[in-house]
Amino acid sequence: MSLVQRNFYALFHDHHDGPTPMIEKRAAQRHRVFKGGTITFENGGIPCTVRNMSAGGAAIDLDTPVTLPQSFTLSIAHDDLVRNCRTVWRSDKRVGLAFVQ
């Protein structure tokens, strides 16, 4: 079971009284950012806003819900950053990305 699958399972199957504390299980701490980026793939690209980043991934906001391909590239021109990505989770217009080699 992957780390993401374990976190998802724990979120819905942790039965105890009182509020559930948020436990950070990411391998690398994410830092809040607010940067313009572009998701690119075979048939074009779409703008996005990068909301947080770590060495292993990022969370982005899209203007509208869009179906993304299995793998794509995230570019942040301001930082001269280009990373290959895959989607890990999604919530309406926000998408969690993992950087892949």
N, C-alpha and C positions, 0 to 999 in steps of 0.2 A: 504494500500500500504506500503510495507516495505521501510526502509531507502535506500536500494540499488536501488529499483525500482524508488523511488522519485528522487534520484541522476541521474539515467539513463534518466528518463523522462525530468528532468530539463536540462540536457546536450544537448538534441536534440530539445527542445521546447522553449528555452530561446531566444526570438527574440528581439534584439536591435542592434544599430549601434556600431561598434568598436569591439575589441577583448574581448572575454569572460574571466573575471578573474576567476582563480581557487579558489573555496571556499571549505575549508576542512569541511566535515560534519560527519566525523567518530566520534564515541562516545569516542574513546581513540586515542591519538596521536601515530602514527607509527614512529619507529626509524629505520634508515638504519642499516643493518647488512650485513655480507657476511659470512654465515656459511653453512657448509655441513649438510644436513639432509637426512632423509629417509622417504618416504611415504610407509606405509604398509597397506595391506588389505588382504582379504581371500586367494587370489591366489599368494601372494608374495609381493615384494616390489621393489621400484625404487629409485635411488638416486635423490636428488634435491639440489638446492642452495637456501637458505632462504635469501631474499633480504631486507625485512623489516618486522618488527613485532610490535604488540601492545598487550595489555592485551586481546583484543578480536579477533585477527586474524593475518594473515601474507600474504606476497606475496612471491611466490617461482618461481624459474626458473627450467624447466625440460630440459634435453638434447635433447629430441625429443618430438613432440606433442603426447600425450598419452591420451586415454580415461580413466578417473578415475571413480571409483564407486561413488555412492551417498554419502557415508561416508567412512572415512579412518582415519589413525593415522599419525601424523607428529611427528618424533623423531629427536632430535638434541642431539647426544651422548655427545658432548663437554660440553653442559650445563645441562645434565641430565634431559632434557625436553621431555615430551610425552604429546601430546594433540590430542583429537578427533576432527576431522574437517569435514567441508563440503565445496564444491566449491561455491563461490559467483559470481565470474566472471573469464573470461579467455581470453587471447589474444595470440594466437599461442603457444609459449612455456612458457609464464608467466601465473600463476594461482593465483587468490586472494582467500584466505581461511578465513573462520570464525571458531573460536574455539567453540565447542558445549560441553554441560555438559554430 
